[in-house]
Amino acid sequence: MRCKCGYSFSNEVSGPDRKFESFAVIRDRDYRVFIKSETRVLASKGSDAKLRALARSSKFVGSLMECPKCLRAIFSEPGGANLVIFQREV
């Protein structure tokens, strides 16, 4: 994913020296279902069952990131359908 300024988030996805902050976002109306789904992940026996439960709960999670280069906020809705970029007011 790239910001409008050209910064590439995908080049720095992991590691302790990552330059950007990111946050998980869950819709209020989906929060209880998400928590129940996450507890099923913990209760699942075997790696295949855990992966299936994680896949089900991941559809409720979006993300919010701040570009370290231009300070725009980038919001990805749960399910990844829409990407919204907000520019900071000066």
C-alpha positions, 0 to 999 in steps of 0.5 A: 500500500502506498500513501499519496506522498509516495511512501510505501507501507509494504516495505516496512511491515515488520520489525522494531524499527518500523517508522509508522504506527498502525492500529486495529479497527473494529466497528462498534456493531461488530465488536461482540461478534469479533470478541466471541470469534477471537475466543473461539480461536483460543479454544480451537484444538489443532492448527487448522482449526485455529487458522480457520477461526482466525480467518473468520475473525479477521473479516471484522478487523480494519486498520488505521495508519499514520504516514511518517513522511506526510502525516496523513491518516490512512483508514482501511475499513474492515474487510478491506473494501474501502481505503480512505486517506485523510490529510492533516489540517494545518 
